[in-house]
Amino acid sequence: MFFERPEAGRRALLLRVHFSDFHAQGDDSHAYAEAPAQAEALELARSAEIDVVEVVTAKRRTPHPRWFVGSGKLEEISRAMAANRCDLLLVNHDLSAGQQRDLETHLRARVLTRTELILTIFAARARTYEGQLQVELAQLKHAQTRLVRGWTHLDRQKGGIGLRGAGETQIEMDQRMLGARVKRVQKKLADVRRRRAQSRRRRRRESVRTVALVGYTNAGKSTLFNALTRATVLAEDKLFATLDPTHRRVTVPGAGDVVLIDTVGFINHLPHDLVEAFKATLEEVSAADLLLHVVDASCENPSDRIDQVNDVLSEIGALEVATVVVYNKVDVAGAHVGLSHANVAYVSARDCDGLEELIELIAQRLGVGANPATVTLPVEDGKTRAWLYRIGAVVDEQLGEDGTIALQVRADKRLMERLQNIPRVSCR
């Protein structure tokens, strides 16, 4: 479909272009090019199992309208690809459909943009029906922007009995076909969103709170998720290792069982089509009671990545959700493990260090008071006593002279109200 494209291989040359005056002109469409993004681009390629054998950089004031780079740089790229036997050019930017077609025609090799590379990784990672639908929608939305006139043998289809309309061009036909597929996928995803909404309503009826893990891709969210829940979610040293959200229950002392959600990682300038397609999943983030913003403490600029994640959270309406910032991989960064204050914790998920302090911070943010309350139970109410011990709310226990059981309990407002509604239970 669209235009004939060369076969894609696994041996690639990476192109990065620095645009020097975009901020001065008020155009931020290529602002990402000014960030120190080469390492991230190489990591994206590695995650897609692409071997980058050489990196070519260029400086321009504005993109060339036809090839994105100048003719001299284009010839340099052509020679480098031939010398390294590359059959793929990775461009760490987004191109117009015409620029991409002209580059492929000149180089006689497949050209892959940054957005397409991320989509390729997402397509490889999607395992569930929902994840595959979301990736398909993002691919279709991107494909709609790629329609260019690539046929010399077709101009306009003739009208008449048994033929298509009164003269429909090939591009118009492709637009119509893509539009129909987008609508079908959107309808299926709407069903997924309804089911997710029903699950959230059920959790609210059962007074079960949710805590969502968010953060830059490869920050260690899945490793932390496994450490907190003793689950076995895939955790790899690759970008977007986790694509499909995973739910597990974990007990927070004084707050009871909460649902912990592992979510897809974010990245600098996450393609808008992906954000739109993954809204069914990202709604879990905006509806959470608490976010754990996991940050790779060992990366070069953690504050930059925090800002980039906050940009996505703002886009999905989750920036106002209560948040704890969790600096992970402190065993690599050399920071102090286990320290926590206000809304910040320092952990090593790999070594399971600092998790107790993190759990305590989660309890505090969920409303568990620092000062325990006294809960008095009749001696025969072993069920309530066992339940309080199971959720880790009991700090101390004493047996009264009248046979009652006095428990020192740390609990949030919701659990205290539940205790107060139990017959013959006294709370003070």
C-alpha positions in Angstrom: 0.0 0.0 0.0 1.0 3.7 -0.4 4.3 3.4 -2.4 6.7 0.6 -3.2 9.3 0.4 -0.4 12.6 -1.5 -0.2 12.9 -4.5 2.1 14.0 -3.7 5.6 17.0 -5.4 7.2 18.7 -5.4 10.6 21.9 -3.6 9.7 21.4 0.1 10.0 22.9 3.6 9.9 21.5 6.1 12.3 21.0 9.7 11.3 20.7 12.6 13.8 20.2 16.2 12.8 20.7 19.2 15.1 18.5 22.1 14.2 20.1 25.3 15.6 17.5 28.0 15.3 14.1 26.3 15.9 13.6 27.9 19.3 14.5 31.3 18.0 11.9 31.0 15.3 9.2 29.7 17.7 9.0 26.3 16.0 9.5 23.4 18.4 8.5 20.6 16.1 12.1 19.4 16.1 13.0 20.4 19.6 13.8 16.8 20.4 16.7 17.0 18.0 18.5 19.4 20.4 18.3 17.0 23.3 21.2 14.5 24.1 19.2 11.7 22.4 21.8 9.6 20.6 22.1 7.1 23.4 18.3 6.7 23.6 18.1 6.3 19.8 20.7 3.5 20.0 18.8 1.9 22.9 15.6 2.0 20.8 17.4 0.3 18.0 18.8 -2.4 20.3 15.3 -3.0 21.7 14.1 -3.5 18.1 17.0 -5.9 17.6 18.6 -3.6 14.9 22.4 -3.4 14.6 23.5 0.2 14.2 26.9 0.1 12.7 27.5 3.8 12.2 26.0 7.2 13.4 25.9 10.2 11.0 25.2 13.6 12.4 24.3 16.8 10.7 23.5 20.5 11.5 20.9 22.5 9.7 18.8 25.6 10.3 15.7 24.0 8.7 14.9 20.6 7.2 15.5 20.2 3.5 12.0 20.1 1.9 12.9 17.0 -0.2 15.5 14.9 1.6 15.4 16.4 5.2 19.2 16.8 4.9 21.2 18.6 2.2 22.4 17.0 -1.0 26.0 16.8 0.3 25.0 15.0 3.5 22.7 12.8 1.5 25.7 11.6 -0.6 27.7 11.1 2.6 24.9 8.9 4.0 24.7 6.9 0.7 28.5 6.2 0.7 28.4 5.2 4.4 25.6 2.8 3.9 27.3 1.2 0.9 30.6 0.9 2.8 28.9 -0.7 5.8 26.5 -2.8 3.7 23.5 -1.2 5.5 20.0 -1.9 4.3 18.2 0.4 6.7 18.5 4.1 7.6 17.2 5.1 11.0 16.2 8.7 11.2 15.9 9.9 14.8 13.2 12.4 13.8 9.9 12.4 12.1 9.7 12.9 8.3 7.0 13.9 5.9 5.7 11.2 3.7 7.4 12.8 0.7 10.7 13.1 2.4 10.7 9.5 3.4 9.7 8.4 -0.1 12.4 10.5 -1.7 15.1 9.2 0.7 14.2 5.6 0.0 14.2 6.2 -3.7 17.6 7.8 -3.6 19.2 5.4 -1.1 17.4 2.3 -2.4 17.0 1.2 1.2 14.3 1.3 3.8 14.0 4.5 5.9 12.5 4.2 9.3 11.6 7.3 11.4 11.7 7.5 15.2 7.9 7.1 15.5 8.0 4.0 13.2 10.8 2.5 15.2 8.8 2.9 18.4 5.7 1.4 16.7 7.8 -1.5 15.6 8.9 -2.2 19.2 5.3 -1.8 20.5 4.1 -4.3 17.8 6.7 -6.8 18.9 5.9 -6.4 22.6 2.1 -6.6 22.4 0.8 -9.9 23.8 -2.8 -9.4 24.9 -5.8 -8.7 22.7 -6.1 -5.2 24.1 -2.4 -4.4 23.5 -2.5 -5.7 20.0 -5.6 -3.5 19.3 -3.9 -0.4 20.7 -0.8 -1.0 18.6 -2.9 -1.6 15.5 -4.8 1.7 16.0 -1.6 3.6 16.4 -0.1 2.0 13.3 -3.3 2.8 11.3 -3.3 6.4 12.5 0.3 6.8 11.5 -0.3 5.1 8.1 -3.0 7.8 7.4 -0.3 10.4 7.4 1.9 8.4 5.0 -0.4 8.4 2.0 1.5 9.8 -1.0 1.1 9.5 -4.7 3.4 6.6 -5.6 1.7 5.1 -8.7 2.6 6.2 -12.2 0.3 3.6 -13.8 -2.8 4.7 -12.0 -4.4 8.1 -11.9 -8.1 8.0 -11.5 -10.4 5.0 -11.5 -13.1 5.2 -14.1 -16.7 5.4 -13.1 -19.5 3.2 -14.5 -21.5 0.1 -13.8 -19.6 -2.2 -11.5 -16.7 0.2 -11.0 -15.7 2.4 -8.0 -17.7 5.6 -8.0 -17.4 8.5 -10.4 -13.7 8.6 -10.5 -11.9 7.7 -7.2 -8.2 8.2 -7.0 -6.0 5.5 -5.5 -5.1 7.8 -2.6 -8.8 8.5 -1.9 -9.5 4.7 -2.0 -6.7 4.0 0.5 -7.9 6.8 2.8 -11.4 5.3 2.8 -10.0 1.8 3.5 -7.8 3.0 6.3 -10.7 5.1 7.8 -12.9 2.0 7.8 -10.3 0.0 9.6 -9.6 2.7 12.2 -13.3 2.8 13.0 -13.5 -1.0 13.5 -10.5 -0.9 15.8 -11.8 2.1 17.7 -15.1 0.3 18.2 -13.3 -2.8 19.7 -11.2 -0.6 21.9 -14.4 1.2 23.1 -15.6 -2.2 24.4 -12.2 -2.6 26.2 -12.6 0.8 27.8 -16.1 -0.1 29.0 -14.8 -3.3 30.6 -12.0 -1.4 32.3 -14.5 1.1 33.6 -16.6 -1.7 35.0 -13.6 -3.1 36.8 -12.8 0.3 38.3 -16.4 0.7 39.5 -16.3 -2.7 41.1 -13.0 -1.8 42.9 -14.6 1.4 44.2 -17.7 -0.5 45.5 -15.3 -2.8 47.3 -13.3 0.2 48.6 -10.1 -1.2 47.0 -7.6 1.5 46.2 -5.2 1.4 43.3 -1.6 2.4 43.1 -0.1 2.8 39.6 3.6 2.6 38.6 4.5 5.2 36.0 7.8 6.4 34.7 10.3 6.6 31.9 10.8 3.4 30.0 13.4 1.0 31.4 13.4 2.8 34.8 12.8 -0.5 36.6 9.0 -0.4 37.1 8.4 -4.1 36.4 11.3 -5.1 38.7 9.8 -3.0 41.4 6.4 -4.4 40.7 7.8 -7.9 41.1 9.6 -7.0 44.3 6.5 -5.5 45.9 4.0 -8.2 44.8 6.3 -11.3 44.4 5.0 -11.6 40.8 7.0 -12.7 37.8 6.2 -10.0 35.3 8.7 -9.9 32.4 11.5 -7.4 33.4 14.2 -6.9 30.8 16.9 -4.3 30.3 15.1 -3.1 27.2 12.9 -0.1 26.3 9.2 -0.9 26.5 9.7 -4.4 27.9 6.3 -4.0 29.5 3.4 -3.0 27.2 0.3 -4.7 28.6 -0.8 -3.5 32.1 -0.6 -6.0 34.9 -2.7 -5.9 38.2 -1.7 -7.5 41.5 -2.9 -7.1 45.0 -0.5 -6.1 47.7 -1.1 -5.5 51.4 -0.2 -2.1 52.7 -0.1 -2.0 56.6 -3.1 0.0 57.9 -4.6 0.4 54.4 -5.3 -3.2 53.6 -5.2 -4.7 50.2 -4.5 -2.3 47.3 -4.2 -3.0 43.6 -0.8 -2.3 42.2 -0.7 -1.6 38.4 2.3 -1.9 36.2 2.0 0.3 33.1 3.7 1.0 29.8 6.8 3.2 30.1 6.9 6.7 28.7 9.6 8.3 26.5 10.6 11.7 25.3 8.0 13.0 22.9 6.0 9.8 23.0 4.2 9.8 19.6 0.7 11.3 20.0 -0.9 8.4 18.1 0.4 6.1 20.8 -1.0 8.2 23.6 -4.3 8.3 21.9 -4.4 4.6 21.1 -3.3 3.6 24.7 -5.9 5.8 26.4 -7.9 2.7 27.5 -4.8 1.6 29.4 -3.6 5.1 30.5 -7.1 5.8 32.1 -6.0 3.3 34.8 -3.3 5.9 35.6 -5.5 8.9 35.8 -8.1 7.0 37.9 -5.5 5.7 40.5 -5.5 6.8 44.1 -1.7 7.1 44.1 1.1 7.1 41.5 4.6 5.7 42.1 6.7 7.7 39.7 9.7 5.4 39.2 12.9 7.2 38.2 16.2 5.6 37.1 18.6 7.2 39.6 21.6 6.0 37.6 20.7 7.9 34.3 22.5 11.0 33.3 19.7 13.5 33.7 16.9 12.1 35.9 15.3 15.6 36.3 14.8 15.8 32.5 13.1 12.4 32.5 10.9 13.4 35.3 9.7 16.4 33.3 9.1 14.3 30.2 7.0 11.9 32.2 5.1 14.8 33.7 4.3 16.0 30.2 2.6 12.8 29.4 0.8 12.7 32.7 -0.5 16.2 32.0 -1.7 15.1 28.6 -3.7 12.2 30.0 -5.1 14.3 32.9 -3.1 12.5 35.7 -0.8 15.3 36.8 -2.9 16.1 39.8 -3.0 12.5 41.2 -1.1 12.2 44.5 2.4 11.0 43.6 5.5 9.4 45.3 8.7 9.8 43.4 10.7 6.5 43.7 14.4 6.8 42.8 15.3 3.2 41.7 18.7 1.6 40.9 20.4 3.5 43.7 22.7 0.5 44.0 24.2 1.6 40.7 23.9 5.3 41.3 25.6 5.2 44.7 22.7 7.0 46.5 21.5 6.2 50.0 19.2 3.2 49.9 16.1 3.3 52.1 16.0 7.0 52.8 12.5 8.5 52.4 11.0 11.9 53.1 7.8 13.7 52.2 7.0 12.3 48.7 10.4 10.8 47.8 11.8 7.3 48.3 15.1 5.7 47.4 15.2 1.9 46.6 17.0 -0.8 44.8 14.2 -3.0 43.3 16.8 -5.5 42.1 18.2 -6.1 45.6 14.8 -5.5 47.4 16.4 -2.7 49.4 14.4 0.2 50.7 11.0 -1.5 50.1 9.9 -1.3 53.7 10.4 2.4 53.7 8.6 2.7 50.4 5.6 0.7 51.7 5.4 3.0 54.8 5.4 6.0 52.6 2.6 4.5 50.5 0.6 3.9 53.7 1.1 7.5 54.7 0.0 8.8 51.3 -3.1 6.6 51.5 -4.1 8.2 54.8 -2.7 5.9 57.4 -2.0 8.0 60.5 1.3 7.9 62.4 -0.4 7.6 65.8 -2.2 4.3 66.5 -5.8 4.1 67.7 -7.0 1.8 70.4 -9.5 -0.8 69.1 -11.2 -3.0 71.8 -12.7 -6.3 70.7 -14.7 -9.0 72.6 -12.6 -12.0 73.2 -14.7 -14.2 70.9 -14.3 -11.8 67.9 -11.3 -13.7 66.5 -12.3 -12.9 63.0 -11.8 -9.2 63.3 -8.5 -9.7 65.2 -7.2 -12.0 62.5 -8.2 -9.6 59.7 -6.4 -6.7 61.4 -3.2 -8.8 61.8 -3.5 -9.9 58.1 -3.5 -6.3 56.8 -0.6 -5.4 59.1 -2.5 -2.8 61.1 -1.7 -4.1 64.6 1.1 -2.4 66.4 0.5 -3.8 69.9 -1.9 -6.1 71.7 -3.0 -6.4 75.4 -5.5 -8.6 77.1 -7.9 -6.7 79.4 -8.9 -7.8 82.9 -12.5 -8.2 81.6 -11.4 -10.5 78.9 -11.5 -8.0 76.1 -8.6 -7.6 73.6 -7.1 -4.1 73.2 -5.3 -3.6 70.0 -3.1 -0.6 69.0 -4.0 -0.2 65.4 -2.7 2.1 62.6 -5.4 2.5 60.0 -6.7 4.9 57.4 -10.0 6.7 57.7 -11.8 4.1 55.6 -10.7 1.2 57.8 -11.5 3.0 61.0 -15.0 3.6 59.7 -15.3 -0.1 58.9 -14.2 -1.0 62.4 -16.7 1.4 64.0 -19.6 -0.3 62.1 -18.7 -3.8 63.7 -21.0 -4.6 66.6 -19.3 -4.6 70.1 -16.1 -3.1 68.7 -14.9 0.1 70.4 -12.5 2.6 68.7 -10.8 5.6 70.4 
